[in-house]
């Protein structure tokens, strides 16, 4: 497999907020799709295929993409949906473009988490016979994982709180919080507190993606989608592999091998997970450092090295299914003009069971 | 045009029915083991997994993550799709794209559903708008009843003609070792006398609620010949949807715009000029007896309004000029997450010459369809002949 000649030619995002009660899911999606099409200079009728990302349970309906397929060109056109982060959807779109039949794809990720009850939904991810009676949800599982991580003695709750504070300081939509506020927020499942987790949000992100010939024809060959990879980890109860971050490292290695890049050639790394401690876990697994050095990277104190989560990532305001694609949009915007190479990481599943990675190269 | 030509090289199914003897993971694994085992393959031979399941039906969120071990996806890319009735076909199409792009060489597709452990109709009801649609069109039966009523009014098809489809399906199922509903002695009269679920749909006009799973392997061209004597080469894949609200696309069964659009695209890619002549067999996603007749019309197998005559003339019988659903179809087996993949698997089995007692002689080209919410339509055309290297395959 060789590096892809696929390009991101249009970006769009809906206004994200804790609750977008003013719009339906369809309207929220269109808020992202419409500017992406304008940015790419194409009309909806030119979209040859679409991949959307969303979760039925969070949308409170089956076939959640039915709400959006008319706004992604799906009426009498082609749309497919992944139930995962939009970065996996982007990876699927990459394949649909690389087989040279659907040369221009629209990728949309959407979530309206304000409409769902997190505990009820997450409880449904557990085995119905043996586990649900105990009432677990993602916070309980994340707490197990955080305990394993903290027990190693390298990171602690204070480090995770610094990651949260750094992310919130960079957020465009959420209020800043201090380390003390994080550590003083209500305990959800020991050792995790309310502010350790990204808040539930309503948001949508969209990309227009196409092959090299089309991108050059549009005069939009600035952001190249070089490679994508995904690795699925073991189910949460397999404790020996919980909290090792190996899936993220493996996905990154797979993508970098396709690109022919070394990790040191990256200018930007964006890690997306719903809990702060997971950023430390994944960051360490990716080789971004250990202990204080890694925490400092999230705070932007790197000394000329790779920029880590300059956007703040999911903790700065995004949603499940959307966070990874939101980070891709952010990287494209941030590197526009100055150029660089970026790795965007995203997760699907409780405690980040699946890890997805895409590599981007932005022209200077 | 695809970078790599791709073929379905293996297919496996669980035994379908009310399977209280196995868990969801076990029924998925039953199909996977039969699929991989038929070619001497193991999980280590699979590069990526595409899983299809409608998780609200059993009420398990992130079901793919829970069953990552059973699906053989540990340490690999796992693409979870849940696109409704089409999901098994959507997964098969994804398998194709992942191989044709050159990203993977052997991709395992798995569709599975254990409807006995959930409330499928409750979940399907949520496809309707909560304010305008759910109260009046609950579940799949209500939707198809409305569509069938329109179809009767537009085409003049009779209840007896629809019942003949129901009879054909359940008799064909008797030749399929995996099928759920096998009724060797079923008659048109029995169909018409069965309970009226929602006018004009009788109980025997409608598909069962099944537990089951299906698996396929799609392989790149340099591997396909070594895995299978007669690979089922992918010649066309196409998808089309209709609008979200049924009222925005009236006469949805009489005029199936998405099926027509997908068929037009797929036929163009595969060089199909006359589907009744050019296909040797078809596996069509027909949740209701009326749907098969309407779909045959909209797929161009007969003229519009002639679906009733098609079954009267015996064209689609297992020994007819164009057998439709020799497996027994959806009317005999319906584990939703697997149902559309079964259509692809059965079409592939026919091309590979591995369909057993329901094998149609000398199949060179087969049609498979999936159908679901938003009139979502997936089409795959499989053939024994390898496509041209420069052929466009997907649209």
Interface residues (C-beta under 8 A of the other chain):
Chain A: X1 X26 X48 X49 X55 X56 X57 X60 X61 X62 X63 X64 X65 X66 X67 X69 X70 X74 X75 X76 X77 X78 X79 X80 X81 X82 X83 X84 X88 X91 X92 X94 X95 X96 X97 X98 X99 X100 X101 X102 X121 X122 X124 X125 X126 X127 X128 X229 X230 X231 X232 X233 X234 X235 X247 X250 X348 X349 X350 X353 X354
Chain B: X1 X2 X3 X4 X54 X55 X56 X57 X59 X60 X61 X62 X64 X65 X66 X68 X69 X73 X74 X75 X76 X77 X78 X79 X80 X81 X82 X83 X84 X90 X93 X94 X97 X98 X100 X101 X102 X103 X117 X123 X124 X126 X127 X238 X239 X240 X241 X242 X243 X244 X257 X258 X261 X372 X373 X374 X376 X392 X393 X394 X395
